[in-house]
Amino acid sequence: MWAVFATLMIALIIGTSVFWLWMLVDCLSRPERKFKGKNDKLIWILLMIFFWVLGSILYFFMVKEKKGKR
């Protein structure tokens, strides 16, 4: 039972880490002109660093998804 729980937790940690890194790289590589304000890129980077998964999820839905809709 504990082995299954440990395996699921490790998979969850790896999955969220990959998602966080993917969103952080996307934000860093996105040109400044794609953001609305002058400091938006810096704010998103700081949000993703300090709030890790929550910041990445917010970035995904508020910035990354808009890219595909245009």
C-alpha positions, -999 to +999 in steps of 0.1 A: +000+000+000+028+024+009+047+016-022+017+026-044+012+058-024+050+066-027+049+059-064+019+082-070+035+110-050+067+107-069+048+108-102+029+138-090+060+157-080+078+149-113+047+159-133+042+192-115+079+200-118+079+194-155+048+215-159+064+243-138+096+242-158+077+242-191+057+273-181+088+291-168+107+285-200+077+296-220+075+329-200+113+335-202+114+329-240+082+349-248+091+384-261+083+414-239+058+428-265+035+398-261+027+409-225+003+438-218+023+458-194+060+467-192+066+446-160+042+418-167+069+393-177+089+400-144+057+397-124+048+363-140+083+350-134+082+360-098+048+344-093+060+312-108+091+311-086+074+320-053+040+302-059+054+273-080+024+252-092-003+278-085+017+305-104+023+281-133-014+271-135-025+308-135+001+316-162-011+287-183-047+298-183-042+336-183-013+340-208-003+308-226-039+298-236-045+333-251-016+327-275-035+299-293-068+318-295-053+347-315 
